[in-house]
Amino acid sequence: MTVSSEVLVKVEDLKMYFPIYSGIFQRKVGDVKAVDGVSLDIYEGETLGLVGESGCGKTTTGRTIIQLYKPTAGHVWFQGKDLATLKSEEMRQVRRNVQMIFQDPYASLNPRMTLREIIGEPILAFGAATGREIDDRVADLLKLVKLSPDFVGRYPHEFSGGQRQRIGIARSLAMNPQFIVCDEPISALDVSIQAQVINLFEDLQQQLGLTYLFVAHDLSMVRHISNRVAVMYLGIIAELADRDEIYGNPLHPYTKALLSSIPIPDPIYYETRKRIVLEGDVPSPANPPSGCRFRTRCPIGDAHCAEERPEMREVTAGHFVACFKA
Amino acid sequence: MANELLNVQDLETVFNTPDGVIHAVNGVDFYLKEGETLGVVGESGCGKSVTMLSCLRLVAMPPGKIINGIANFKGKDMLSMSEEDIRHVRGGQIAMIFQDPMTSLNPVMTIGRQMEEPLLLHMGMNKEQARKRSIELLEQVGIPRAGDRLKDYPHQYSGGMRQRVMIAMALSCNPQILIADEPTTALDVTIQAQIVELVIKLREQLGMAIIWITHDLGVIASIAQRVMVMYGGFVIEEAPIKKLYSDPTHPYTVGLLGSLPSTQKGARHRLYSIEGMPPVLYQRPQSCPFAPRCRWVQPICREQLPLLENVDTKHTVRCWVDIKTGKVRA
């Protein structure tokens, strides 16, 4: 796989707030700051892993990047186009190139549609083919994800979780996209099936030159599939670096704690382990701590961290961290 | 053996469903010694939870039915004892915690009332004693301001805290065995690490035996001393933890361990993947249930069911083939 130096997706200070309404008049009383100032570049042909705990905003970031939500603030450039300024027809054309694969392969496929209809729908919607051509394309796509083309007339319930995820992948590939947001695509699958799907993702990237934003909480799978990894905490990016750099030399105290809590499938490792166990839970994104978001759980935070928000800075080439102490 | 707490033999459980009879557990044998932690590993539908639920007669009957086997707890068969006796075992001597702490707690009762209930019922305490003991237990599992938090309802607790409450409740009657059924699966890694550390600490303090059911080979490596791997309603391999990870002998175990991504630096290798998918057991398997997915498969695998046999002291495996030579074992 070759990663080019071309930026395919550029995200700048992206914010996505969801309003909270309360009282009998349903007045707005605050915001859930799900994404609160995320900037990153995604290079053509790479896999950028986006990890963090539930509620940290990683899924919202993925969805906001491809404009499934209208961002509260910030910009997303795709191939040099600022998506926020596009008219709806222009945006529709961009969507050919930008696709999403969802976490739950049971909920993301319409149970009343056959595979022909599910996978053919994007082709039909863009008027890219008609009649027999659609059938041929659907058959090709099924082969691409290693399912039998004979399945075209079947319904989703006839398939297992892993097969359904393949169907979702085939649908996302229907319009030859360049960029795919994979939102926890393997976390609903059994262990032995996860490896099958991960291998498929890698094969497809190789064959079709795809760029992935791979959102997941399984840190060891992210390490396996990603070129670079971004760690999110409570709406912000805490650290971003090359895969081996971030796993081998984490700088942010949150990254350190997160990585040390990965369960390692090696009993001997645990005889000499030194695990950093974080106290407490993630604070509410409706009322995040002042200054550094992580300071309430941070082992090395001090008064300064409560006053000022640490900006992302490049410590070594390509290694970004948002921490005063790192 | 003198210090054997639990001894299960030939356990078979089936479920009647509209589509036919599902053979979930097909003759499972295992034992548990005092103070040890046994890991039970397998994918969804392999029978790991049903095995433990069957032992405690917690399988809903119907549609479930335990058609064979014995489950001796300290020499008494739990499958044939009276309803009164099994309730006594479940309440006090063997406790169980589940994957989803939200559905295991009653949302309209305060944590305090739920904590006190078993103490009043099983331990014969009065209200004041039960309250005191509840606070003690919550502190033991690391809930801050335990006295105040007794008045809270489950939704006011986070996921990790709820699982701590479940553990506190399970410990309230000083069980000898704690069965933990995927207790950290619904939790984030940092919270998972907290819970695992907590259970290890409690195990040292209280000396109870633990059965930890999971699909996560990483978690089990950190907590278990012995592991049994299940597939298709059978135990297919069982060994001390280090032996299992360093010398996996069943093709399925080899596949599971191989399908995990490397934790080492450097170029990525392709993940080993087990093709196909786990079986749905409408019939009791007459041959090896893993044969359709196995890359070492031999003709005999499709004809006869292998037995669980020793390959080493304390290391048993249910497979016809010696994967080191690729030939059928002599």
HADDOCK unambig.tbl for C-alpha pairs under 7 A between the chains (distance, minus, plus):
assign (segid A and resid 53 and name CA) (segid B and resid 188 and name CA) 5.75 0.50 0.50
assign (segid A and resid 54 and name CA) (segid B and resid 188 and name CA) 6.71 0.50 0.50
assign (segid A and resid 190 and name CA) (segid B and resid 43 and name CA) 6.00 0.50 0.50
assign (segid A and resid 190 and name CA) (segid B and resid 44 and name CA) 6.86 0.50 0.50
assign (segid A and resid 191 and name CA) (segid B and resid 43 and name CA) 6.84 0.50 0.50
assign (segid A and resid 192 and name CA) (segid B and resid 256 and name CA) 6.13 0.50 0.50
assign (segid A and resid 192 and name CA) (segid B and resid 259 and name CA) 6.56 0.50 0.50
assign (segid A and resid 192 and name CA) (segid B and resid 273 and name CA) 6.49 0.50 0.50
assign (segid A and resid 192 and name CA) (segid B and resid 274 and name CA) 5.81 0.50 0.50
assign (segid A and resid 195 and name CA) (segid B and resid 259 and name CA) 5.56 0.50 0.50
assign (segid A and resid 195 and name CA) (segid B and resid 271 and name CA) 5.93 0.50 0.50
assign (segid A and resid 195 and name CA) (segid B and resid 272 and name CA) 6.83 0.50 0.50
assign (segid A and resid 195 and name CA) (segid B and resid 273 and name CA) 5.25 0.50 0.50
assign (segid A and resid 196 and name CA) (segid B and resid 273 and name CA) 5.37 0.50 0.50
assign (segid A and resid 199 and name CA) (segid B and resid 270 and name CA) 6.99 0.50 0.50
assign (segid A and resid 199 and name CA) (segid B and resid 271 and name CA) 6.64 0.50 0.50
assign (segid A and resid 220 and name CA) (segid B and resid 261 and name CA) 6.13 0.50 0.50
assign (segid A and resid 220 and name CA) (segid B and resid 263 and name CA) 6.77 0.50 0.50
assign (segid A and resid 221 and name CA) (segid B and resid 261 and name CA) 5.98 0.50 0.50
assign (segid A and resid 224 and name CA) (segid B and resid 261 and name CA) 5.77 0.50 0.50
assign (segid A and resid 224 and name CA) (segid B and resid 268 and name CA) 6.33 0.50 0.50
assign (segid A and resid 244 and name CA) (segid B and resid 265 and name CA) 5.97 0.50 0.50
assign (segid A and resid 258 and name CA) (segid B and resid 190 and name CA) 6.07 0.50 0.50
assign (segid A and resid 261 and name CA) (segid B and resid 189 and name CA) 5.97 0.50 0.50
assign (segid A and resid 261 and name CA) (segid B and resid 190 and name CA) 5.61 0.50 0.50
assign (segid A and resid 261 and name CA) (segid B and resid 193 and name CA) 5.51 0.50 0.50
assign (segid A and resid 262 and name CA) (segid B and resid 189 and name CA) 6.38 0.50 0.50
assign (segid A and resid 263 and name CA) (segid B and resid 218 and name CA) 4.35 0.50 0.50
assign (segid A and resid 263 and name CA) (segid B and resid 219 and name CA) 5.13 0.50 0.50
assign (segid A and resid 264 and name CA) (segid B and resid 218 and name CA) 4.53 0.50 0.50
assign (segid A and resid 265 and name CA) (segid B and resid 217 and name CA) 5.40 0.50 0.50
assign (segid A and resid 265 and name CA) (segid B and resid 218 and name CA) 3.79 0.50 0.50
assign (segid A and resid 265 and name CA) (segid B and resid 221 and name CA) 5.54 0.50 0.50
assign (segid A and resid 266 and name CA) (segid B and resid 218 and name CA) 6.96 0.50 0.50
assign (segid A and resid 266 and name CA) (segid B and resid 221 and name CA) 5.68 0.50 0.50
assign (segid A and resid 266 and name CA) (segid B and resid 245 and name CA) 6.75 0.50 0.50
assign (segid A and resid 267 and name CA) (segid B and resid 221 and name CA) 4.52 0.50 0.50
assign (segid A and resid 267 and name CA) (segid B and resid 222 and name CA) 6.06 0.50 0.50
assign (segid A and resid 267 and name CA) (segid B and resid 241 and name CA) 6.73 0.50 0.50
assign (segid A and resid 267 and name CA) (segid B and resid 242 and name CA) 5.91 0.50 0.50
assign (segid A and resid 270 and name CA) (segid B and resid 222 and name CA) 5.72 0.50 0.50
assign (segid A and resid 277 and name CA) (segid B and resid 190 and name CA) 6.83 0.50 0.50
assign (segid A and resid 277 and name CA) (segid B and resid 193 and name CA) 6.45 0.50 0.50
assign (segid A and resid 277 and name CA) (segid B and resid 194 and name CA) 6.09 0.50 0.50
assign (segid A and resid 278 and name CA) (segid B and resid 190 and name CA) 6.45 0.50 0.50
